[in-house]
Amino acid sequence: MRSKSTLLTAVLASAVAALGTAALLAAPAQAATLTQVTNFGSNPTNLQMHLYVPDRVAARPALLLALHYCTGSGPALHTGTGFSSLADRYGYIVIYPSVTRSSKCWDVSSAQALRRDGGSDPVGLKSMVDHVRQRYPVDPNRIQVAGLSSGAMMTNVMLGLYPDVFEAGVSSSGVPFGCFATTNGSEWNSDCSGGRITRTPQAWGDLVRDAYPGYSGRRPRIQVWHGSTDTTLSYVNFGEQVKQWTNLHGLSQTPAYTDHPQSSATRTRYGGTGGTAPVEAISFQGYGHSIPFDAAQAVRFLALDSATAPTTPHGTTPPGNPTTPPVTPTTPPGDPTTPPGTTPPASGACSAGVSVQSWTGGFVATVRVTAGPAGTEGWTVSLTLPAGTSVTNTWNATASGTTGTVWFGNVGYNGRLGPGQATEFGFQGSGSGSGITPTCTAG
C-alpha cells in the first residue's frame, strides 16, 4: 500500500480587492483568536473543531469549512493559509476541523463516508456547520467548503453529500468524489492516487447522484486546482473532477473561457465565462503536489469577498465580472496585527515576519510586511537562505537573487502602505526554509 500524502499544498495568503463589504458589527476590544469548540453534535469519528470568528463579523456572515491535508490539523491550516486574514477583511466565519485518527487523513474511502448521513467524518463536519448556524446569523446561501490534498478529497465528498448545504467549494490537489473508495478497510487507494481510475462523465456523476438518491436540486459550484506533475495524487484526477462536476451541472466539457491568472497557470471555466461559473479549473504546468495556491482566488470564487451570494443564473456572465487576477491589498487601517517574533516598526520604517510551510525537499514562505507610523512609499525585504536552498518562484514581489542573500522588492500595487498597514508576498524554494529571518527596509 502506498504511503499517505505528507505534502502540504503551498498556500499564498493574499487578499482580493474590496468589492463591496458587508455591514460589520462593532469590533470587541480583544483581537480574534482561534477557539476550540466541544459538544457540537453528532461526531462518530471524534473529530476536533476549532472556530475563527473575526472581530468584525458581517451582519449576515458567510461560513467557510476549511479542511486540512494529511498529517495536518485545523490550527495548522489556520496559521498556514490566508483564510483567517481574509475573514478579518470580509467578515466571514471559518470552521477548522481536525482529524484525530493516526494518519490525520480524512475518510473519503469508506462506504459510510460516501453516503449522505451514513456516518464517519462527513457527519461530524455537518454537525459543525449546523452548530455554527444555530449560534450565528449565517447566510444559508453562502456556506462554502475548501480543502487541500486530503481536505480537497473531502471537499468533493461534502459537496456531493450535502448539495443543499454548500453553495460552492474549492478542491486543491484532490480527487473526484468516490475515486478513493475501498472495500478492504484501507484509507488509501493507490489506483486512484496513481491516476489509474478513469470514468465517463456520466459514471462520475452517477457516483454522486447515488450517494443522495432522489435529490433534484441545484449542485454546488466548484473550483479545482492541480499541478501537472503531481505524483502524490496524479494530475489525471484534475480532469476526472472536471468530468464529474460538468456532468452534475449538465455542462459541456468544452471550456467557455480560458485565461492565465498566474505564471504557468491555465484557468478554464465551464458553463459561464464569469468569476462565479459553475466549474472553474486551474492547472499549473510543471508543478507537483505543492502548487502556488492563491487563497484570494479561492475566496473570490466562493464569493466570500461580497455581502451576497452569486445570483446570476448558471451559464451566464455576471455584469462587471473580474477576469484578471486580484491584487493584494493592504490590511485595513488600524490593524495592530504583527507576526509573532516581529518587532513593531519605528517611525518611517517597516518590519517583516515570515511563516514557512515545509515538506521533504522544499517549502513555501509567506512574508508579511508591516509599515511604521509614517507609512511607506516602497519597501525591500532581505533574507539569507540556508546553504543548498534556492528560490524557485515568487509572487506579489520582485526577487533579486535565488541563493545566499536574496532581496524582495514591492510591486506596483503593494509598495505604498499607510501607518500600521500591512501586505504579504510569498516565495517557493527548494531545500530547507528553516531559520529564515527577514529584514525590512522602507523606501
C-alpha positions in Angstrom: 0.0 0.0 0.0 1.3 3.4 -0.9 2.2 5.7 1.9 -0.2 8.6 2.6 0.5 12.1 1.4 2.6 14.2 3.8 3.0 17.1 1.5 1.2 20.4 2.1 -0.2 22.3 -0.8 1.6 25.7 -0.9 -0.6 28.5 0.1 -0.3 32.1 -0.6 -2.1 34.2 1.9 -3.1 37.2 -0.1 -6.4 39.1 -0.4 -8.6 40.3 -3.2 -9.5 44.0 -3.8 -12.6 45.1 -1.8 -15.7 44.8 -3.9 -18.5 45.9 -1.6 -18.0 44.9 2.0 -20.8 43.8 4.3 -22.0 45.9 7.2 -19.9 44.9 10.1 -20.6 44.7 13.8 -18.6 46.7 16.3 -15.3 45.1 17.0 -14.6 43.8 20.5 -11.7 45.1 22.5 -9.8 41.9 22.2 -8.3 40.5 19.0 -10.0 37.5 17.4 -8.5 34.1 18.3 -8.9 30.5 17.2 -11.2 28.8 19.7 -11.8 25.1 20.3 -15.5 24.0 20.4 -16.6 20.8 22.0 -20.0 19.0 22.2 -21.0 20.4 18.8 -23.3 17.5 17.9 -23.1 14.0 16.4 -19.4 13.2 15.9 -18.9 9.5 15.2 -15.1 9.7 14.4 -14.1 12.0 17.3 -13.2 15.0 15.1 -12.0 18.2 16.8 -13.5 21.6 16.0 -11.8 25.0 16.1 -13.7 28.2 15.2 -12.4 31.5 14.0 -14.8 34.4 14.3 -13.2 37.7 13.3 -13.6 40.8 15.4 -15.8 42.4 12.8 -18.4 39.9 11.7 -20.7 40.7 8.7 -24.3 41.2 9.6 -25.2 38.1 7.6 -21.8 36.3 7.6 -20.7 33.6 5.1 -19.3 30.4 6.6 -16.3 28.5 5.4 -15.4 24.9 6.3 -11.6 24.7 5.8 -10.2 21.1 5.6 -6.6 20.3 6.2 -4.2 18.0 4.4 -3.0 14.5 5.6 -0.8 14.8 8.8 -2.3 18.3 9.3 -4.8 19.9 11.6 -7.3 22.7 11.8 -5.0 25.0 13.8 -2.2 24.4 11.3 -4.4 25.4 8.4 -5.5 28.5 10.4 -1.9 29.7 10.7 -0.7 28.4 7.3 -3.3 29.8 4.9 -4.8 33.2 4.3 -8.3 32.2 5.1 -8.4 33.8 8.5 -6.7 37.0 7.5 -9.2 37.3 4.7 -12.0 36.6 7.2 -10.7 39.6 9.1 -11.2 41.7 6.0 -14.6 40.4 4.8 -16.3 39.3 8.0 -17.0 35.6 7.3 -16.6 32.8 9.9 -14.2 29.9 9.4 -14.5 26.3 10.9 -11.2 24.5 11.1 -11.9 20.8 11.9 -9.1 18.3 12.7 -8.9 14.5 12.2 -7.8 12.6 15.3 -7.0 9.2 13.7 -3.3 8.5 13.4 -2.9 9.3 9.7 -4.6 12.6 10.1 -6.2 11.9 6.7 -10.0 12.4 6.1 -12.1 9.3 5.5 -13.1 9.6 1.8 -12.9 5.8 1.1 -15.4 4.0 3.4 -19.0 3.2 2.4 -20.3 5.2 5.4 -18.4 8.3 4.3 -19.7 8.1 0.8 -23.4 8.0 1.7 -25.4 11.0 2.9 -25.7 10.9 6.7 -24.1 7.4 6.5 -21.6 8.1 9.3 -17.8 8.7 9.6 -16.2 12.2 9.1 -18.9 13.8 6.9 -21.5 13.5 9.7 -19.2 15.3 12.2 -18.4 18.0 9.7 -22.0 18.6 9.0 -22.6 18.8 12.8 -20.0 21.6 13.0 -21.8 23.6 10.3 -25.2 23.1 12.0 -23.6 24.2 15.3 -22.4 27.5 13.9 -25.6 28.2 12.1 -27.5 27.8 15.4 -25.4 30.4 17.1 -24.6 33.0 14.4 -26.9 34.7 11.7 -25.1 32.8 8.9 -26.3 33.4 5.4 -27.6 30.0 4.3 -26.8 30.8 0.7 -23.1 31.4 1.5 -21.9 28.2 3.2 -18.7 27.1 1.5 -16.0 24.4 1.8 -12.4 24.4 0.8 -9.6 21.8 1.3 -6.1 20.9 0.4 -4.9 17.4 -0.7 -6.9 15.0 1.6 -9.0 18.0 2.5 -9.6 18.6 -1.2 -10.9 15.0 -1.5 -13.2 15.6 1.4 -14.4 18.9 -0.2 -15.6 16.8 -3.2 -17.3 14.4 -0.7 -19.1 17.2 1.2 -20.3 18.9 -2.0 -21.6 15.5 -3.2 -23.4 14.5 0.0 -24.8 17.9 1.0 -25.6 19.9 -2.1 -28.4 21.5 -0.2 -26.0 22.9 2.3 -22.9 24.1 0.4 -23.2 26.8 -2.3 -19.6 26.1 -3.6 -16.3 24.5 -2.9 -12.6 24.6 -3.7 -10.5 21.5 -4.2 -6.8 22.0 -4.3 -4.8 18.9 -5.4 -7.6 16.4 -4.8 -9.6 13.6 -6.5 -13.2 13.2 -7.6 -16.0 12.0 -5.3 -15.8 8.2 -4.9 -12.4 7.8 -6.5 -10.8 6.8 -3.2 -13.5 4.2 -2.4 -12.1 0.9 -1.0 -13.7 -2.3 0.2 -10.8 -3.6 2.4 -10.9 -1.0 5.1 -7.9 0.8 3.7 -7.8 4.6 3.8 -5.6 4.8 0.7 -6.4 3.9 -2.8 -3.3 3.6 -4.9 -5.2 3.1 -8.2 -6.9 6.5 -7.7 -3.8 8.3 -6.4 -1.8 6.9 -9.3 -4.3 8.1 -11.9 -5.4 4.6 -12.9 -9.1 5.2 -12.3 -10.9 7.0 -15.1 -14.6 7.0 -15.9 -17.0 8.7 -18.3 -18.6 12.0 -17.1 -21.9 10.2 -16.7 -20.4 7.4 -14.5 -18.6 10.0 -12.3 -21.8 12.0 -12.0 -23.8 8.8 -11.1 -21.5 8.1 -8.1 -22.5 11.5 -6.6 -26.2 11.1 -7.5 -26.3 7.6 -6.0 -24.9 9.0 -2.7 -28.0 11.1 -2.2 -30.9 9.3 -4.1 -33.8 11.4 -5.1 -32.1 14.8 -4.8 -33.0 17.0 -7.8 -31.9 20.5 -6.6 -29.0 22.6 -7.7 -25.5 21.4 -7.4 -22.7 23.4 -5.8 -20.2 25.3 -7.9 -16.6 24.0 -7.7 -13.1 25.4 -8.3 -10.4 22.7 -8.9 -6.6 23.3 -8.7 -3.8 20.8 -9.6 -0.2 20.6 -10.6 0.6 18.9 -13.9 3.5 16.8 -12.5 1.8 15.7 -9.3 2.9 12.2 -8.3 1.1 12.1 -4.9 -2.3 12.5 -6.4 -2.0 12.1 -10.2 -2.9 15.0 -12.5 -5.3 12.6 -14.1 -7.6 13.4 -11.2 -7.8 17.0 -12.3 -9.5 16.1 -15.5 -11.7 13.5 -13.8 -13.0 16.1 -11.4 -13.9 18.4 -14.3 -15.7 15.5 -15.9 -17.7 14.8 -12.7 -18.8 18.3 -12.0 -19.6 19.4 -15.5 -21.8 16.3 -15.7 -23.5 17.1 -12.5 -24.2 20.6 -13.8 -25.3 19.3 -17.2 -22.5 21.1 -19.0 -20.2 20.5 -21.9 -16.6 19.7 -21.2 -15.5 22.4 -23.7 -14.4 25.5 -21.8 -16.4 28.7 -22.2 -13.5 30.7 -21.1 -9.7 30.3 -20.8 -7.0 32.6 -19.4 -3.8 32.6 -17.4 -4.2 34.1 -13.9 -0.7 33.3 -12.7 2.6 32.4 -14.3 2.5 28.8 -15.6 -1.3 28.6 -14.7 -4.1 27.9 -17.1 -7.7 28.6 -15.9 -10.7 27.3 -17.7 -14.4 27.9 -16.9 -17.3 25.8 -17.8 -20.9 26.8 -18.2 -20.1 30.5 -17.9 -17.3 33.0 -18.6 -17.6 34.9 -15.3 -15.9 34.6 -11.9 -18.7 32.5 -10.5 -19.0 30.0 -13.3 -20.4 26.5 -12.2 -17.0 24.9 -12.7 -13.6 26.6 -12.7 -10.3 24.6 -13.2 -6.8 26.0 -12.6 -3.8 23.8 -13.6 -0.1 24.6 -13.0 2.3 23.5 -15.7 5.5 21.8 -14.2 4.2 21.8 -10.6 3.8 18.7 -8.4 1.6 18.2 -5.4 2.7 21.6 -4.0 1.4 24.4 -6.1 1.2 28.2 -5.6 -2.4 28.1 -4.4 -3.9 31.6 -4.1 -6.3 31.9 -1.2 -7.6 35.2 -2.6 -8.6 33.5 -5.9 -10.5 30.8 -3.8 -12.2 33.5 -1.7 -13.2 35.4 -4.9 -14.7 32.2 -6.5 -16.5 31.4 -3.3 -17.9 34.9 -3.2 -16.7 35.3 0.4 -15.5 38.8 -0.6 -19.0 40.2 -1.1 -22.1 40.7 1.0 -24.3 38.4 -1.0 -24.2 35.0 -2.8 -23.9 34.9 -6.6 -27.4 35.4 -8.1 -26.6 35.2 -11.8 -28.1 32.0 -13.3 -25.5 29.4 -14.2 -24.3 29.7 -17.7 -24.3 33.5 -17.8 -21.6 36.1 -17.2 -22.1 38.3 -14.1 -22.0 42.1 -15.0 -18.6 43.6 -14.3 -17.1 40.2 -13.6 -13.3 40.4 -12.8 -11.3 38.3 -15.3 -7.9 39.4 -14.1 -6.1 38.1 -11.0 -6.8 40.1 -7.9 -4.2 42.4 -6.5 -3.0 42.1 -2.9 -4.5 44.9 -0.8 -3.1 46.1 2.5 -4.6 45.4 5.9 -7.4 47.8 6.9 -6.1 50.9 8.7 -5.6 50.5 12.3 -5.0 46.7 12.2 -2.5 46.2 15.0 -1.6 42.6 14.0 2.2 41.9 14.0 3.6 38.5 13.1 5.0 36.6 16.0 8.6 37.4 16.6 8.4 40.7 14.8 9.5 43.9 16.4 7.0 46.7 15.7 8.5 49.1 13.1 9.8 52.5 14.1 8.5 55.7 12.5 9.4 55.7 8.8 10.5 52.1 9.0 8.9 48.7 8.3 9.1 45.2 9.7 8.7 41.7 8.3 7.6 38.4 9.7 7.6 35.0 8.0 5.7 31.8 8.2 7.1 28.7 6.5 5.3 25.5 5.4 7.8 22.8 4.6 7.9 19.3 3.1 10.7 17.0 2.1 13.0 18.9 -0.3 11.0 22.2 -0.4 9.0 24.9 1.3 6.7 27.9 0.8 7.3 31.1 2.8 4.7 33.8 3.3 6.2 37.1 4.4 4.1 39.9 6.0 5.4 43.4 5.7 4.1 46.0 8.2 4.7 49.7 7.9 5.7 52.0 10.7 3.8 55.1 11.9 5.0 57.1 8.9 3.9 54.5 6.3 6.0 53.6 3.3 6.3 54.6 -0.4 8.0 51.3 -1.1 9.9 48.5 0.7 12.6 45.9 0.4 12.9 42.7 2.3 16.2 40.9 2.6 16.9 37.4 4.0 19.7 34.8 3.9 18.8 31.3 2.8 20.5 28.2 4.2 23.2 26.6 2.2 21.8 24.5 -0.6 18.5 26.4 -0.6 17.2 28.4 -3.6 14.2 30.4 -4.6 12.2 28.9 -7.4 9.1 31.1 -7.6 7.9 34.4 -6.2 4.6 36.2 -6.2 3.4 39.7 -5.2 7.1 40.9 -5.1 10.1 41.0 -7.3 13.1 38.9 -6.4 16.8 39.7 -6.8 19.0 36.6 -6.4 18.0 33.0 -5.8 20.6 31.7 -3.3 22.5 33.1 -0.4 21.2 36.6 0.5 18.1 37.4 -1.5 16.2 40.7 -1.8 12.5 41.1 -2.4 11.0 44.4 -3.5 7.4 45.6 -3.7 5.5 45.6 -6.9 3.4 48.5 -8.2 0.2 47.9 -6.2 1.6 47.0 -2.7 4.5 49.4 -2.1 2.6 52.3 -0.6 1.4 51.4 2.9 -0.3 53.7 5.3 0.7 53.8 9.0 0.4 50.4 10.5 -0.8 48.8 7.3 0.5 45.5 6.0 0.8 43.5 2.9 2.0 40.0 2.1 4.2 38.3 -0.6 5.4 34.7 -0.9 8.0 32.6 -2.5 8.7 28.9 -3.0 12.0 27.3 -2.6 13.9 24.0 -2.9 15.9 22.8 0.1 15.2 24.0 3.7 13.3 27.1 4.8 14.4 26.6 8.4 15.7 29.7 10.3 14.9 32.3 7.7 14.8 35.8 9.3 13.6 38.7 7.0 14.7 42.3 7.4 12.6 45.1 6.0 13.8 48.5 4.8 11.3 51.2 3.9 11.7 53.1 0.6 
